[in-house]
Amino acid sequence: MKKFAILPLAFLMAVVTFSSCTKDVADRLPGTWDVSSKFEITSTDNSAATNVTFTSSITFKEDGTFSATSPDDADLSTGTWSSTDTHVTLDGTAYEIITNKSSEQVWENVTTETGGGVTVTSKLTVTLTN
């Protein structure tokens, strides 16, 4: 009978242990990250097709600000950041969180515009590693 009483306790401890390991992006983000960004544009009539990858470095501060620099240490931009469970927002642009790990973050921003019978989709995938 004691074995059956221990099982619910063990299950409860496992649930608490595994659920406490999940961290918010806000807890993981402060610090300096290497960034690889991939920008893709496609259109339904094949008139627009672009695929560009660029790299930079970005430092997130706990006060909600960030600064990005290019590989040659030139300042690219500064601004503010915030996060929820599902999105990171940089200066008003929301990115869906695809991966939230302590050593890797992957975010995506997809926009679609239609005009003149053509639909253009822009996708920006940001990968941060440290």
N, C-alpha and C positions, 0 to 999 in steps of 0.2 A: 504494500500500500504506500510505503514511503517513496518508492520509485516514481509512482504516478504523481505524487505531490511535488516532486522535484522538477518534473518536466515543464509544468507551467511557469515555474520560477526561472528555469533555464531559458525558456522561450522569451520571457519578458526581459531578461538581461541581454539577450542577443538583439532584440529589437531596439533597446535603449542604446546599446553599444554602436550598432550600425547607423542608427539615425543621427547620433551625435557626431559622426564623422563627416557628414555633409557640411561643407562650408559655403557661405555666400560668396559671390564674386567680390563684393566689397571687402571681405576679409582677406582675399587672396591677391587682389589687384595692386595695392600699394607697393611701389618699388619700380625698378627699371626693367623693361622687357624689350627683346628683339622682336621686330614686327615684319611680317611678310604679308603684303596685301595683293590680292589678285582681283582685277577689275575686268568684268566681261560685259559686253553689250551684244545683244542679238536682236534681230527683227524678223517679223513673219515673212517679209518679202526679200530677205537676204541683202537688203541695201546697206545695212549697218552690221558690221562684225568687228569687234575689237577684243583683244585679250592682252592685258598689260599686267605685269607683276613688278612691284617696287618694294624696296626694303627701307626700314628706318628703325629708330629706337624711340621708345616712349616711356616717360616716367610719370607714374600716377602717385599723387600725394594723398594722404589721409584726409586732407581738408577739402577734397573734391575737385582739385585742379590737376591739370596734366600739362606736360610740355613734350613735344616731339622734335627729334632732330634727324637729319639725313646722315648717311654713312660718313660724310666728311665733316660732321658736327655742326652743320649750318642749322639754325633754328627754322623749323618748318611751321609750327603752330603752337599755340598755347590755348587753353580753354578750361572748361569745367566738365566733369563726368559725374554720373550717378548710375545706380543699378537697381534692378528688381530681381526676382527669382528667375525671370525669363529673358530680360533685356539689359543691355548696357547702353547708356545714352552719352554720346560725346557731342558737346555743343549743339544739342537739340536733335541730332540724328540718332535714331534708335537702331541698335543691332541686336538680332536674335542670338541668344547664347546657344551655340551648338555643343561646345565642349567646355567644361569648367573643372580644370585640374590645377593643382598647385604649380605645375611646371609648363602647362599649356592651356591657352584660351583660344577658342575658335568662335568667331562671331560672323553673322551674315546680315547684309542689308540688301533687300531686293525691291526694286521699284519697277512698275509697269506703266507705260503711257501709250495711249491709242490716239491716232489722228490720221485722217486721210486714208483710212482703211488699212493702216499699218500699225502693228503693235511692236513697241520697242521695250525690251526688258534689260535693265541694268542690274548687275549682281556684283556686290563687293564682299569678298571673303577676307577677313582679317585673322591672321594666326599670330599669336603672341607666345614666345617661349622665353624661359629664363634658366 
